[in-house]
Amino acid sequence: MISRQDLIGEWIHSREEDSEGVEVYRRPEFAFPPARGREGFELRADGSWIERRPGPTDVPESSPAGGWELAGSTLRLAAPDSGESAARDLTVVVAEPDRLLLRP
């Protein structure tokens, strides 16, 4: 069973580990191989989330992205002030303290 508490915090995409339609995310302290920037997100305990993307100089830029919720194994990421159609649903395959596997 996946709990909300398992997901709270910052997650960075470790695209080198992706396989068979599953995206792998790690905590920022993971020893990532060199890359020109990585996407990620932060899930906050208050139900909000922050999107992180590489900026023009490969330095990560953050922007508030909306709200999130967990229903069973479905992680729903909603854009701010948007309707149901703008929500992005991801299936949580594995949620460990240092590794998160998501299926878009």
N, C-alpha and C positions, 0 to 999 in steps of 0.2 A: 504494500500500500504506500502510495506517495503522499507526503504531507506538504502543506504550504511551507513549513519551516525548512524543509529540505531544499527548496528552490531559492530562498531569500539570499541576496548577495549579488556579486558581480560575476558574469560569465563571459569568457572570450572564446570565439570560434577557433577551434583547432582543426582547420580544414584538412590538414595532412592525415588526420585520423578518420575522416568521413568514409563511410562505406555503405553500399547497398541502400541508398536513400536515407541514411541516418546521419545527422549532423552531430559532431562531438564538440562540446564546450567544456572549458577548463577554467579554474580560478586564475586570477591574474598572476599569482606567484608561481604558476607552472613554468617549467623551463621550455618555452616555445622555441622552435627553430627560427632563425632570422626570416623576416617577412617585411614587405613594404607597407604594412598596416593590416590590422585585423578588425573585424566587426565583432560586436558583442552587445551585451545589455546588462542592466542591473535591475533586479526585481526587489522592490522595497517592501518592508513589512506593512506599510500603510496602504498597500494595494496599487501604488503607482510604479511605473517603470521608466527607465532611462535608456535610450538607444545610443550606442557608441559606434562611430564609423571613422575610418581614416580621413583626416582632413587633407587639404591641398599639399601640405608639407609632410604627410604621413604621420603627423601627430594626431592622436585620437581626439575627436570632437564629440561632445555629448549634447543631447537634446531631449527634453521631456517628451515622452512618447504616448502617455495615456495611462490607462489602468490595466491591471491583470487579475486573473482569477484562475483557480484550479478546480476542475470538476472531474473527479475520477482521475483518469490519466491524461486529460485534455487541458493543456495550458492555453488560455485565451488571452491574447495581447490585443488591446483595443487602442485605437488612436484617440487623442483628446478631442472632445466635442464632436464625435462622429457617431454615425448610426451603427447598427448591428452589421451592416454589410462591410464595414471597414475593419472588422475584427479579424485577426489572424489566429487560427487554431493550429496548435502543434500537439502531437502525441508525445508524452514523456515515456520513453522506452526504459531509461535507467536514470535514477537520481541518487548519486552518491555524494559524499561531502566534497570531493575534488573533481567529479566528472558528471556531466549531464549529457544524455543522449536524447536527441529530439528527432522526430520524423515529421517533416512539413506536411 
